[in-house]
């Protein structure tokens, strides 16, 4: 197998990253929910006040996976790293790419004074749930997800 390179994302990675995000949305049967455009994605990650960071998995110059995260604050726990998306393109799954991305993100959190990492997984996504179980996580079935959409 080709060498998997894990590195921090740079601005030039945004278009293929957004393509992977849309691939994930399609897998989750929610592609119609993706309203983010490339310009906004670039601004949000590399503009004057970046709000997200990411690790990239690359093979022979092709981006095949991403781990996108941002800061979250808990009044009980302090700084928490929030993993928004962990995506590996479908044809490259099962090659330890997701593990390498997840491990890089965990290490980033541990070495940057975060008190822990939090994320969500869909209750029907058994492959993802089984993947995360290897890390001895705490699954919480007590809290409900809530969102409010702002109209432009």
Secondary structure, 3 states (H helix, E strand, C coil): CCCEEEEECCHHHHHHHHHHHHHHHHHCCCHHHCCCCHHHHHHHHHCCCCCCEEEEEEECCEEEEEEEEEEEEECCCEEEEEEEEEEECHHHCCCCHHHHHHHHHHHHHHHCCCCCEEECCCCCCHHHHHHHHCCCCCCCCCCCCCCCCCCC
